[in-house]
Each structure stands twice: as C-alpha cells, then as structure tokens.
Amino acid sequence: MSVAYAVAGVFVAWLLYIFFPAVKSRQWFAHQLNGPPSPSFLTGRFFIDFWQKDHAPHMGHVQRYGKIFKYPFALGIPMIFIADPYIVSDAYSHPDTYKKTKGMITMLDNLFGRGLLSADDDFHKQLRRIIAPAFTPSIIRSLFSEFLEEAYRLQERLQDKVKENNEVDILNELSRTTLDIFGTTGLGQDQLGDPLNRLGQAYTSLIGALTADMGKLGMLQVIITQLQIFPSAMMRMIKTSRAIIESKGKQMIAQAGQKRDKDLLSLLVKSNSNESASKQLSEQQIIEQITTILFAGHETVSTSLSWTLYHLADNPSLQTRLHDELSELPEEPTFEQLDACPLLGKVVREILRVYPPVPSTQRELAVDQDIPLSEPVALKDGRVITSLPLKKGEVLNLSVVCANRDKDVWGPDAEEFNPDRFDRPNTPAKQIPSAWGNVLSFSHGSRNCIGFRFALAEMKALLFVIMRNWRVERVCPVEHRNGITSRPYVDDKPSCPLRLHAV
C-alpha cells in the first residue's frame, strides 16, 4: 500500500471517528442551508479555499450566500460558516457551549503543548489566573521603555542596511525585533532574535512550521497525531525545536525563581509559587505557556506591523500626517503620551480590523443550541428562519476576518484599509461586543487575548520610531496567504520588501 493511500485511510478513519454521530443521523441543520458546492466528496472545499490567496473565496461566498451558509468540509459533512459578528462574538463569550474542535486542540498541543490557546474548562481558568498578573496595565507601562529601546535598535539596523541598499524586507526585520522584545520583556534574555541565538532559532522554526506553506500532509500531521508515523521534514523540525525550547526553558525557570525582575517569565514563576501546591503548574507546563505566549505575541505583532507599513507605503499623505503627529512628541515619549496620539491609534485599530491576527477559528457545539440571528436567513426549501436550531456536535467556522469587514458595521469600503473611517459619523454603525475596539481581533469574553495590551503598546512603540525616521515605498506587490496567521508573501516565501528613505 502506498504512503498516499495509507495517509488517506488514516484521515478518513479519523474523520469518521470525529463525525460519525452526525453522519449516522444526518440530522445536522447545516444540510438545510444554502452554500457553495463541494468539488470533492472526500475533501470538500476546505483545503481548496485554504490554499487560495487572500480571503477572496470566503468574502465571495459571503457576498453570494450571506453571513450564514453551509460550508463543505469533507466526506459530505458540512461546517456552518459564520460571518455574522454578533454570532462570532457570542461564541467567544460562551466557551462552555462553543468548544474548540478536537482537531484544533490537537494541532495546538502538538506545536506548543497544553497552553492557554488549547486548555479548556478548569485548567484554562487556572492558567489564566496564574498568568494574568504578568499582563496588568501597570506591568505593560513598566515595560514600555524596553519596547522603545528595542525599537531604536531596529532603527540602527535599518540605518546600516540602507547604506548598501534601501530595499529592506521589513517582515524579516520586524520578526527579529519582536523576538528581541519578547526575549528581554518575556524571558529576561537578550538578543533572542539574533540568528546565532539557538533558543531564538528554535522558536522561529517552531512558528515557521505553523505559518509556512506546510503542504497537505504537514497540515494533517499536526491535526491527526496518528499521521506522525510518516516521516516529514516539518515534524522533525517541530520535535527538534521543542526539545531545544524545553532544555533551555528549564534553565530559564531555575534562574527566574532567583530573580525579582519584571519579565513575564519571572512574574509567572512568582505567581505560580503563590498557588497551593496542588494547583501549581509543573516546570513543563510553565514552558508550554511561554511557548504559547510567544506565538500569540511575536508572530502576530510582526505580521500586523508589516501589513501596516505595506499599506502606509501606498498612501504618502497618510504617512506625512502620521510622521507629523509623532514628530511632536519627545524622542522617548511615555506610554501615556504615545497612547494619546489619535491618528496612530486609528492606524493600529484599522490594520487589526482588516488583518486580524487569527483570521478564522472553529468551534463545536457542546449542547443543542438555538442561536438567534441578527438578520433572517433563507433555507434551501425557501423557508426563512430567525434562529439556528443546531444540534450538539455541529461545527461552526467562525470567520473573524469576514466579521471584521462587515459592511453593515463599517460601510461599503469595509474591505479597504482606511484609518479615517473612524472620523465618520456613526462609525461603527453597530456596536459589536469585543475585547477591544469594536472588532473581534482579540476575541471576547473569558478567553480573550490575555496579552492584547502588550501587543498594542509594542506596535505603537515600533511604529513611533519607524514613522518618525522613515518614509516607506512599495517595492512590489505582496500576496496575502491564508493560514493560522496572515503573513505577506513574495515568490512563495514570507516577505514584505519596502524601500526606505530617511526623513
């Protein structure tokens, strides 16, 4: 039997194991919804749309079928695609009803261990309680000077690079800087982004495994543990990276317990020690939290900033306005001074609206649920419903990017980057319950992004230094690739080349 047939067999067996109750009963309400046709009974639309550039397929489906539709997954089994921001928000707000799918939890566990992203129920509450003291507003303010210090180190590197060539891969430079920031403020380690730093490169390889074009086998291997019996370069990279992180992590935890620093690891170790013995995290569990937080912070910030600069490069007048606003501040502003800059705030808010760090996620209903709709939905048979009567086990694909670009909330140009939209009357037209900014980029409810204030402060510090000192131009078009995060690509590689001019 060929490897391909063996892989397909394991995949089909896994799908049947996960979805057998629904396949047997055929009672899923999703079958009554309209939606795009399935090009393949075996694989559905998921893998086809996933490999497409940008979110064009999904946005096109929303335009044709509305904000709620049937989305073919595999073996004739549908998900329900949700682009309604109110339902996405409600799902985030009720994690006991809308559970992460088994495949998603397996993928996150394989990559990072059982961290905040994959933990559930009481263990998630325990993790949140222990980690929260490291992300209070006062802690973020105390770290802000270190954000600026690393931003000015980036400025020095950029000055050196443009002496030879003013074309710079800003994604690569920002990835290194955000890794450096996490090293100093997160782990108490200097120059984590240095190419020679073994721990930093292990983190980079691990994140690269998740954000790169893994191929279909690679994607399935991190979702279906049984497929890991087949050798692959990606799984070797993941295992090697995690072994290095675990070894170095044990050393850092031992050092953190002896320090009184305010880096996140030291604060986490201190908070953990205040728990009763039965509720303390093990050494391995602490390492898994740091690995998870690194992905959630480092990768999303560098990607979001790259998209910000890419769009600013296409709008010279907006660049000038932002430069002028930031030039009125001292070279080392306080957190409060920078946070009070209106245009900077609008730019950051808009990029996170258009490019949410995690564009979509899946949830499985833990109980039967009658979900109210914000607008009626027509079924295949012509009936019109005002709520979704769903069964336990039905799977929802929550499209954060489509919800964030809802034209009923943000206007007819909702898919465009335009920070000035926030100056329009009655914008947003509707209030969406969320952790921040009327957008769902940082989730909502008890499982919202615990480090979103950290990410916002880091983004603003880096933009402050870059836009005070440089004017940026596009070198070439970049492609938006779907994935767990939304990196820019050039020639099938993560990249965002820009031309820099000193100002």
Beta strands, then each sheet from edge to edge (+ up, - down):
strand 1: 68-74
strand 2: 77-82
strand 3: 98-100
strand 4: 167-169
strand 5: 360-365
strand 6: 369-378
strand 7: 384-390
strand 8: 395-399
strand 9: 470-474
strand 10: 479-480
strand 11: 488-490
strand 12: 493-494
strand 13: 497-502
sheet 1: 1+ 2- 8- 5+ 3-
sheet 2: 4+ 13- 9+
sheet 3: 6+ 7-
sheet 4: 10+ 11- 12+
end
